[in-house]
Amino acid sequence: MIKIYDKAQWHIDAGESAGAVVAKLKAVLEFLDLKGLLDSEGKEIMELGIDSSVSLHERMLTDEGRNFMESCYDKVINQPAGEMAQALEQEYRDWKL
Amino acid sequence: MFGLGGRGDAAEIKDSGGRPGYTEIQPKESRTPQERQDIRSRILNRDVIAEIQGPLQDKRGGLEKEKEVREPIQNKQDGLERERAVREELEQKYPSEKGNQIVSEAYLRGKNGNIIKDSVTGEARRVDFVVVKDGKAVASIEVTSKTADKREQTAKEERIRDAGGNYIRDNRGELAEIPSNVRTQIERRD
């Protein structure tokens, strides 16, 4: 079974605002892209555009991306969209040390 | 129908004049205890409305109906657990030894392999599980909670399928066709 780090529909189905959920996952993907942690499937999704169908899973990531997400994502998952990039940046710096 | 009023336990008296839908109400002093009780139980007042409608209106700020606030991590854990349970069932029903592949997180694609977007929403459609055998999908499954409304998503998928989004990439990266008779089933779990 592939590792899924997050999925928009989990939160939308739970009653969260679709706009807020998509904004947050977009922030995560943009961060991963910026750090060069997306593989071809992840880059395909970035080019397609992030919408409510998005999920974050291991096939989208490089080996380093997978390691980072497994180590750190659950620590930031509760962050709102506006603070997600900063939270990820902090986790990434700590993780790289 | 009774008029609404505030004179103790009495509704405002409206003279029915024999008109349908109106009830003649006798003056208060002539009513029996039972009649007064009956009137009390049939007068709609703010307390009764509130009881019926529940906490729909907050007097201070106009809040909407209360709903449980759950953290994203809880949504993730619940979602993962639902999908784990469904995947186990699929593995039992479609064993890999018989040539079945269970493909997770599959986008609907066209014949050329490109992801197809819905013309109405502009969104793509990703299916939780697709079971593939001999290059064709034999099952398509969406996992969700007992209460989530999936009508919009289902309608989006139908439009994408009609627009040619009848393929996915299997676990080997090859295109697998979804036959027209294979439609996504919604599996609901707690």
Interface residues (C-beta under 8 A of the other chain):
Chain A: M1 I2 I4 D6 K7 Q9 W10 H11 I12 D13 A14 G15 E16 E44 L48 G49 D51 S52 S53 V54 S55 H57 R59 D74 I77 N78
Chain B: K67 R70 E71 P72 I73 N75 K76 D78 G79 L80 E83 R84 R87 S104 E105 Y107 I115 K117 T121 G122 E123 A124 R125 R126 T144 S145 A148 K150 Q153
